Amino acid sequence: MIDKNQVLEELLEAMIAEGDAITVRAVCRRSDGLFKHATDITRNEIRRGMVESAVKKQEILRTTVDRASKISRTGLERLVAMKNAEIAQLQADKELLIASHRAMILSVAEIGGFATWKRFFERYQATVDRLEK
């Protein structure tokens, strides 16, 4: 027996990939008679939800493509450079936090409180091992 939901999902993905407008009637036309009427899809909540989800996905995709095509190449390069700088700053911040936490752990261990500190992190042994590296 044919799983209509699986076939519908494949049809919707193909329509998104090919850029065809997704409507219930368009899906019916493309289904080779599996869905003879639009109500075969709209009466079933799961199928109706699948179509609505695919329509939203297609709208997001089209909006993204339209926005990207309106931005010039230099604009995109500038945006990528800004994002790369932001990523580098976040990585530097993360490394600073790791270093400061290591220093705090060492200072706690120096005054004899490491056993107490470790008691709070028993369930996070993998994290403790990463900090010790």
ZIVENCOR-V835757 format. One record per residue. N is the residue number from 1. RES is the residue in three letters. OMEGA is omega in whole degrees, -180 to 180 (* if undefined). Layout:
n=[N;N]
res=[RES;RES]
omega=[OMEGA;OMEGA]
This chain:
n=[1;2;3;4;5;6;7;8;9;10;11;12;13;14;15;16;17;18;19;20;21;22;23;24;25;26;27;28;29;30;31;32;33;34;35;36;37;38;39;40;41;42;43;44;45;46;47;48;49;50;51;52;53;54;55;56;57;58;59;60;61;62;63;64;65;66;67;68;69;70;71;72;73;74;75;76;77;78;79;80;81;82;83;84;85;86;87;88;89;90;91;92;93;94;95;96;97;98;99;100;101;102;103;104;105;106;107;108;109;110;111;112;113;114;115;116;117;118;119;120;121;122;123;124;125;126;127;128;129;130;131;132;133]
res=[MET;ILE;ASP;LYS;ASN;GLN;VAL;LEU;GLU;GLU;LEU;LEU;GLU;ALA;MET;ILE;ALA;GLU;GLY;ASP;ALA;ILE;THR;VAL;ARG;ALA;VAL;CYS;ARG;ARG;SER;ASP;GLY;LEU;PHE;LYS;HIS;ALA;THR;ASP;ILE;THR;ARG;ASN;GLU;ILE;ARG;ARG;GLY;MET;VAL;GLU;SER;ALA;VAL;LYS;LYS;GLN;GLU;ILE;LEU;ARG;THR;THR;VAL;ASP;ARG;ALA;SER;LYS;ILE;SER;ARG;THR;GLY;LEU;GLU;ARG;LEU;VAL;ALA;MET;LYS;ASN;ALA;GLU;ILE;ALA;GLN;LEU;GLN;ALA;ASP;LYS;GLU;LEU;LEU;ILE;ALA;SER;HIS;ARG;ALA;MET;ILE;LEU;SER;VAL;ALA;GLU;ILE;GLY;GLY;PHE;ALA;THR;TRP;LYS;ARG;PHE;PHE;GLU;ARG;TYR;GLN;ALA;THR;VAL;ASP;ARG;LEU;GLU;LYS]
omega=[-177;175;-175;180;178;178;179;179;179;178;-179;178;179;180;177;-178;-178;179;178;178;-178;170;-180;180;178;178;179;179;-175;-173;-180;175;179;174;-174;-177;179;-179;175;179;-172;179;180;-175;-179;-180;178;178;178;-180;179;178;180;178;179;179;180;178;179;-180;-180;178;-180;180;179;-179;-179;-179;180;179;-179;180;179;176;178;179;178;179;178;179;178;-180;177;177;178;178;179;179;179;177;178;177;179;179;177;178;179;-180;-179;177;177;179;178;179;179;179;176;179;-179;-179;173;-178;-177;-179;178;178;-177;179;179;-175;-179;-178;-177;-176;179;178;178;179;179;180;-178;-178;*]
